[in-house]
Amino acid sequence: MTRPVVVGLDGSRESIAAADWAAREALRRGRPLRLVHAWEGLPDEGTEATLPELRAPQDHGRRVLRTALERLNARYPQLYIATEQVRRQPGPALLAEAENAELLVIGSQGPSGVGGYFSGSVALATVAHVGQPVALVRAGFAAADEHLTDSSGKPSVREPYRDVAVAVDTDGSCEDVLTFAFRAADLRKAPLRAVHAWHVTLEHGIPGDEEYARLRGEAERELTALLQPWREKYPSVLVREVLFEGRPTHVLVRAANGAGLLVVGRRRRRAAVGSRTGPVAHALIHHVDRPVVVVPHD
């Protein structure tokens, strides 16, 4: 059974942008698109609401799905799109949908603003627990924003795709992260920007110039060696290695500037409670204005 690209819709500007990005990603991957709206507060399963105020959430969800389906069918007529309303709280609904998805796509509010329940705290809690890659998309992000600018300085879908940037941790397991990033770059025929943040420990004092150069060279060699298997698997992907000195949470936001997509890893949670995504992923979700894909790994 083909695993779909799933997007959570609640009618917010963030979720509308997420649905549009998800449609393009589904086409790139040759996957169907599944639009899901979840609602709560209705009567128990198997009963029907009779009062207008009880029917309102369900009616709103139907309008959200119908409007999105009509818009996406007009823009992407070659894409197979399914819709479904789920009588479940949004958080559990997203987690359940992600189990059978190749990719879950939800809206992202960024550092401020009021979005829907699929783009606020529920979205962040979902990212912290879901076992599949999750893409977060900001309101207003359009197809042209994935591409370089034309001669007039404006992004254009007729121009090549921007870089896919990936945050690389040479000390951890990043196989799933790099696999997603290389495939995303390959599908877009875009360069891959492999970004690694390294820093000098000061437990033995501040290193001299020679020691500093040795440590940086070591970091460069580790990054090159780590990427080599994926270079061989994806020979058509142009890879650019970028090293920044500093803590990941401080430098990766700046390093991702200008990319069309950012891929970052998140360690799988062992606890069943809590909504922390890890400091690096959390910072990137909130401060990068490009779509961010969070890939869980061990």
NUMI-701529 format. One record per residue (C-alpha): x, y, z. Coordinates in Angstrom, 2 decimals. Layout:
// NUMI-701529
@px = X	py = Y	pz = Z
...
This chain:
// NUMI-701529
@px = 0.00	py = 0.00	pz = 0.00
@px = 1.39	py = 3.40	pz = -1.01
@px = 2.05	py = 5.59	pz = 2.01
@px = 0.62	py = 9.08	pz = 1.47
@px = 1.82	py = 12.54	pz = 2.33
@px = -0.58	py = 13.62	pz = 5.10
@px = -1.39	py = 17.20	pz = 6.03
@px = -3.35	py = 18.38	pz = 9.06
@px = -5.87	py = 21.08	pz = 8.15
@px = -7.69	py = 23.43	pz = 10.51
@px = -8.40	py = 26.41	pz = 8.23
@px = -5.57	py = 28.58	pz = 9.55
@px = -3.23	py = 30.39	pz = 7.15
@px = -0.42	py = 28.14	pz = 8.34
@px = -2.30	py = 24.94	pz = 7.53
@px = -3.34	py = 26.27	pz = 4.11
@px = 0.31	py = 26.95	pz = 3.24
@px = 1.19	py = 23.49	pz = 4.61
@px = -1.41	py = 21.85	pz = 2.35
@px = -0.06	py = 23.61	pz = -0.73
@px = 3.55	py = 22.61	pz = 0.09
@px = 2.41	py = 19.06	pz = 0.86
@px = 0.73	py = 18.82	pz = -2.55
@px = 3.96	py = 19.76	pz = -4.33
@px = 5.94	py = 17.34	pz = -2.18
@px = 3.49	py = 14.52	pz = -2.91
@px = 3.92	py = 15.14	pz = -6.64
@px = 7.70	py = 15.11	pz = -6.33
@px = 7.57	py = 11.79	pz = -4.49
@px = 4.85	py = 10.20	pz = -6.61
@px = 2.60	py = 9.81	pz = -3.57
@px = -1.09	py = 10.52	pz = -2.95
@px = -2.06	py = 13.41	pz = -0.69
@px = -4.33	py = 12.96	pz = 2.31
@px = -6.03	py = 15.98	pz = 3.91
@px = -7.16	py = 15.42	pz = 7.49
@px = -9.31	py = 17.56	pz = 9.77
@px = -9.85	py = 16.54	pz = 13.39
@px = -12.39	py = 17.99	pz = 15.75
@px = -13.51	py = 17.47	pz = 19.32
@px = -16.41	py = 18.42	pz = 21.56
@px = -19.10	py = 16.48	pz = 19.66
@px = -21.31	py = 13.79	pz = 21.17
@px = -20.07	py = 10.26	pz = 21.71
@px = -19.13	py = 8.08	pz = 18.76
@px = -22.20	py = 6.78	pz = 16.92
@px = -24.52	py = 9.69	pz = 17.82
@px = -25.46	py = 12.73	pz = 15.77
@px = -25.57	py = 16.32	pz = 16.94
@px = -28.99	py = 17.95	pz = 16.67
@px = -28.31	py = 21.46	pz = 17.97
@px = -26.64	py = 23.91	pz = 15.56
@px = -23.94	py = 24.79	pz = 18.09
@px = -22.99	py = 21.11	pz = 18.33
@px = -22.93	py = 20.68	pz = 14.56
@px = -20.81	py = 23.81	pz = 14.01
@px = -17.35	py = 22.19	pz = 14.48
@px = -18.19	py = 19.39	pz = 12.08
@px = -19.68	py = 21.77	pz = 9.52
@px = -16.61	py = 24.01	pz = 9.78
@px = -14.34	py = 21.03	pz = 9.18
@px = -16.29	py = 20.01	pz = 6.09
@px = -15.95	py = 23.53	pz = 4.67
@px = -12.21	py = 23.57	pz = 5.41
@px = -11.66	py = 20.26	pz = 3.62
@px = -13.93	py = 21.11	pz = 0.69
@px = -12.28	py = 24.48	pz = 0.12
@px = -8.78	py = 23.00	pz = 0.31
@px = -9.70	py = 20.12	pz = -2.00
@px = -11.16	py = 22.45	pz = -4.64
@px = -8.13	py = 24.73	pz = -4.53
@px = -5.58	py = 21.94	pz = -4.71
@px = -7.46	py = 20.07	pz = -7.46
@px = -7.38	py = 23.23	pz = -9.55
@px = -3.65	py = 23.78	pz = -8.97
@px = -2.49	py = 20.16	pz = -9.15
@px = -5.00	py = 18.24	pz = -11.31
@px = -2.60	py = 15.29	pz = -11.74
@px = -2.46	py = 14.64	pz = -7.98
@px = -4.71	py = 12.10	pz = -6.25
@px = -6.16	py = 13.73	pz = -3.11
@px = -8.28	py = 12.13	pz = -0.39
@px = -9.96	py = 13.94	pz = 2.51
@px = -11.23	py = 12.76	pz = 5.87
@px = -12.72	py = 14.17	pz = 9.03
@px = -11.53	py = 12.42	pz = 12.17
@px = -13.65	py = 12.47	pz = 15.32
@px = -10.71	py = 12.70	pz = 17.67
@px = -8.66	py = 15.30	pz = 19.49
@px = -6.12	py = 16.92	pz = 17.12
@px = -2.98	py = 15.67	pz = 18.87
@px = -3.86	py = 11.96	pz = 18.94
@px = -5.32	py = 12.28	pz = 15.43
@px = -2.03	py = 13.56	pz = 14.01
@px = 0.00	py = 10.87	pz = 15.78
@px = -2.29	py = 8.15	pz = 14.42
@px = -2.18	py = 9.57	pz = 10.88
@px = 1.61	py = 9.77	pz = 10.93
@px = 1.93	py = 6.03	pz = 11.56
@px = 0.79	py = 5.29	pz = 7.99
@px = 2.31	py = 8.33	pz = 6.30
@px = 5.54	py = 8.80	pz = 4.42
@px = 5.58	py = 12.41	pz = 5.62
@px = 3.34	py = 14.45	pz = 7.93
@px = 2.96	py = 18.14	pz = 7.07
@px = 1.57	py = 20.75	pz = 9.48
@px = 1.56	py = 24.52	pz = 9.78
@px = 4.10	py = 26.43	pz = 11.84
@px = 3.38	py = 29.71	pz = 13.61
@px = 6.97	py = 30.77	pz = 14.02
@px = 7.99	py = 32.93	pz = 16.97
@px = 4.68	py = 34.75	pz = 17.37
@px = 1.15	py = 35.02	pz = 16.09
@px = -2.02	py = 33.04	pz = 16.56
@px = -2.57	py = 29.99	pz = 14.38
@px = -4.94	py = 27.04	pz = 14.48
@px = -4.61	py = 24.00	pz = 16.70
@px = -2.59	py = 22.21	pz = 14.02
@px = -0.02	py = 25.01	pz = 14.00
@px = 0.41	py = 25.80	pz = 17.70
@px = 1.22	py = 23.76	pz = 20.77
@px = -0.45	py = 20.66	pz = 19.34
@px = 1.89	py = 20.79	pz = 16.35
@px = 4.99	py = 21.05	pz = 18.54
@px = 3.83	py = 18.20	pz = 20.78
@px = 3.24	py = 16.10	pz = 17.67
@px = 6.76	py = 16.79	pz = 16.39
@px = 8.15	py = 15.67	pz = 19.75
@px = 6.48	py = 12.25	pz = 19.61
@px = 5.77	py = 11.26	pz = 16.01
@px = 7.88	py = 8.46	pz = 14.57
@px = 7.92	py = 9.75	pz = 10.98
@px = 9.44	py = 12.88	pz = 9.41
@px = 7.35	py = 16.00	pz = 10.00
@px = 7.44	py = 19.11	pz = 7.81
@px = 6.47	py = 22.46	pz = 9.31
@px = 5.47	py = 25.25	pz = 6.93
@px = 4.96	py = 28.94	pz = 7.66
@px = 1.93	py = 30.93	pz = 6.52
@px = 2.48	py = 32.63	pz = 3.18
@px = 5.19	py = 30.30	pz = 1.93
@px = 4.46	py = 29.77	pz = -1.78
@px = 5.76	py = 27.62	pz = -4.63
@px = 7.99	py = 30.41	pz = -5.97
@px = 9.72	py = 30.71	pz = -2.58
@px = 11.29	py = 27.29	pz = -3.14
@px = 13.16	py = 28.67	pz = -6.15
@px = 15.95	py = 31.14	pz = -6.84
@px = 15.20	py = 34.67	pz = -7.98
@px = 14.88	py = 35.70	pz = -11.61
@px = 16.57	py = 38.63	pz = -13.36
@px = 14.20	py = 41.04	pz = -11.61
@px = 15.14	py = 39.72	pz = -8.18
@px = 11.85	py = 37.92	pz = -7.52
@px = 11.53	py = 34.18	pz = -6.78
@px = 10.18	py = 32.30	pz = -9.79
@px = 9.06	py = 28.70	pz = -10.34
@px = 10.91	py = 28.85	pz = -13.68
@px = 14.24	py = 29.16	pz = -11.84
@px = 16.15	py = 26.25	pz = -10.23
@px = 15.34	py = 25.15	pz = -6.70
@px = 17.15	py = 26.68	pz = -3.77
@px = 19.56	py = 24.55	pz = -1.73
@px = 18.32	py = 21.86	pz = 0.61
@px = 20.16	py = 22.50	pz = 3.89
@px = 20.73	py = 19.75	pz = 6.43
@px = 22.06	py = 20.08	pz = 9.96
@px = 24.72	py = 17.39	pz = 10.41
@px = 25.83	py = 16.09	pz = 13.80
@px = 29.04	py = 14.09	pz = 13.30
@px = 28.85	py = 12.75	pz = 16.86
@px = 25.38	py = 11.22	pz = 16.57
@px = 23.33	py = 8.88	pz = 14.44
@px = 22.20	py = 10.80	pz = 11.37
@px = 21.52	py = 8.10	pz = 8.78
@px = 17.78	py = 8.82	pz = 8.56
@px = 18.40	py = 12.57	pz = 8.49
@px = 20.91	py = 12.39	pz = 5.63
@px = 18.79	py = 9.91	pz = 3.69
@px = 15.84	py = 12.30	pz = 3.79
@px = 17.97	py = 15.33	pz = 2.91
@px = 19.79	py = 13.71	pz = -0.02
@px = 16.56	py = 12.36	pz = -1.46
@px = 14.88	py = 15.77	pz = -1.10
@px = 17.78	py = 17.41	pz = -2.96
@px = 17.74	py = 14.70	pz = -5.63
@px = 14.00	py = 15.08	pz = -6.23
@px = 14.43	py = 18.84	pz = -6.64
@px = 17.67	py = 18.60	pz = -8.63
@px = 18.96	py = 21.04	pz = -6.04
@px = 22.35	py = 21.37	pz = -4.31
@px = 22.68	py = 20.02	pz = -0.78
@px = 24.16	py = 22.28	pz = 1.88
@px = 25.55	py = 20.12	pz = 4.70
@px = 25.92	py = 22.37	pz = 7.75
@px = 27.97	py = 21.29	pz = 10.74
@px = 28.42	py = 23.36	pz = 13.89
@px = 31.62	py = 22.61	pz = 15.76
@px = 33.24	py = 24.22	pz = 18.76
@px = 36.50	py = 24.08	pz = 20.67
@px = 36.29	py = 22.81	pz = 24.22
@px = 38.19	py = 25.01	pz = 26.65
@px = 38.90	py = 22.45	pz = 29.35
@px = 42.64	py = 22.72	pz = 28.52
@px = 42.59	py = 26.45	pz = 27.88
@px = 42.31	py = 28.50	pz = 24.70
@px = 44.11	py = 26.69	pz = 21.84
@px = 46.83	py = 28.39	pz = 19.84
@px = 46.58	py = 28.99	pz = 16.10
@px = 48.22	py = 25.69	pz = 15.21
@px = 45.99	py = 23.65	pz = 17.52
@px = 42.91	py = 25.54	pz = 16.35
@px = 43.75	py = 24.76	pz = 12.70
@px = 44.26	py = 21.09	pz = 13.58
@px = 40.89	py = 20.87	pz = 15.33
@px = 39.09	py = 22.55	pz = 12.44
@px = 40.78	py = 20.25	pz = 9.94
@px = 39.68	py = 17.27	pz = 11.99
@px = 36.08	py = 18.52	pz = 11.97
@px = 36.24	py = 18.98	pz = 8.18
@px = 37.56	py = 15.45	pz = 7.65
@px = 34.88	py = 13.95	pz = 9.90
@px = 32.13	py = 15.73	pz = 7.96
@px = 33.54	py = 14.67	pz = 4.59
@px = 33.88	py = 11.04	pz = 5.69
@px = 30.35	py = 11.00	pz = 7.10
@px = 28.84	py = 12.28	pz = 3.84
@px = 30.81	py = 9.99	pz = 1.53
@px = 28.35	py = 7.03	pz = 1.45
@px = 25.49	py = 9.36	pz = 0.48
@px = 27.59	py = 11.08	pz = -2.18
@px = 28.13	py = 7.66	pz = -3.74
@px = 24.42	py = 6.79	pz = -3.53
@px = 23.32	py = 10.17	pz = -4.96
@px = 26.10	py = 11.07	pz = -7.42
@px = 23.98	py = 13.71	pz = -9.17
@px = 23.55	py = 15.77	pz = -5.97
@px = 26.04	py = 18.60	pz = -5.66
@px = 27.15	py = 18.75	pz = -2.02
@px = 28.57	py = 21.81	pz = -0.33
@px = 30.05	py = 21.39	pz = 3.13
@px = 29.67	py = 24.33	pz = 5.49
@px = 31.32	py = 24.49	pz = 8.91
@px = 30.55	py = 27.11	pz = 11.53
@px = 32.26	py = 27.42	pz = 14.86
@px = 29.80	py = 27.69	pz = 17.73
@px = 26.90	py = 25.95	pz = 19.38
@px = 24.33	py = 24.47	pz = 16.96
@px = 21.45	py = 26.51	pz = 18.36
@px = 23.43	py = 29.71	pz = 17.69
@px = 24.77	py = 29.11	pz = 14.20
@px = 22.36	py = 26.86	pz = 12.31
@px = 19.63	py = 29.48	pz = 11.96
@px = 22.10	py = 31.78	pz = 10.22
@px = 23.60	py = 28.93	pz = 8.21
@px = 20.20	py = 27.97	pz = 6.77
@px = 19.64	py = 31.44	pz = 5.34
@px = 18.66	py = 31.30	pz = 1.67
@px = 17.85	py = 27.59	pz = 1.59
@px = 14.54	py = 26.35	pz = 0.20
@px = 14.23	py = 23.57	pz = 2.77
@px = 15.95	py = 22.74	pz = 6.04
@px = 16.26	py = 19.19	pz = 7.38
@px = 17.16	py = 18.59	pz = 11.03
@px = 17.26	py = 15.53	pz = 13.25
@px = 15.49	py = 14.87	pz = 16.54
@px = 16.28	py = 12.03	pz = 18.91
@px = 13.32	py = 9.73	pz = 19.46
@px = 11.73	py = 10.20	pz = 22.86
@px = 11.63	py = 7.30	pz = 25.29
@px = 9.15	py = 8.97	pz = 27.64
@px = 5.45	py = 9.03	pz = 26.85
@px = 4.91	py = 12.54	pz = 28.21
@px = 6.28	py = 15.96	pz = 27.45
@px = 6.54	py = 17.96	pz = 24.27
@px = 10.21	py = 18.93	pz = 23.99
@px = 11.73	py = 18.60	pz = 20.54
@px = 15.33	py = 19.20	pz = 21.62
@px = 17.05	py = 22.61	pz = 21.68
@px = 18.37	py = 22.58	pz = 18.11
@px = 15.13	py = 21.50	pz = 16.43
@px = 13.14	py = 23.85	pz = 18.67
@px = 15.28	py = 26.85	pz = 17.72
@px = 15.12	py = 26.07	pz = 14.00
@px = 11.35	py = 25.54	pz = 14.01
@px = 10.83	py = 28.94	pz = 15.61
@px = 13.40	py = 31.06	pz = 13.82
@px = 13.84	py = 29.70	pz = 10.28
@px = 11.32	py = 31.08	pz = 7.80
@px = 11.75	py = 28.16	pz = 5.36
@px = 9.92	py = 24.83	pz = 5.65
@px = 11.67	py = 22.69	pz = 8.26
@px = 11.55	py = 18.89	pz = 8.18
@px = 12.25	py = 17.23	pz = 11.54
@px = 13.46	py = 13.64	pz = 11.12
@px = 13.41	py = 11.38	pz = 14.22
@px = 16.42	py = 9.15	pz = 14.77
@px = 17.85	py = 6.91	pz = 17.50
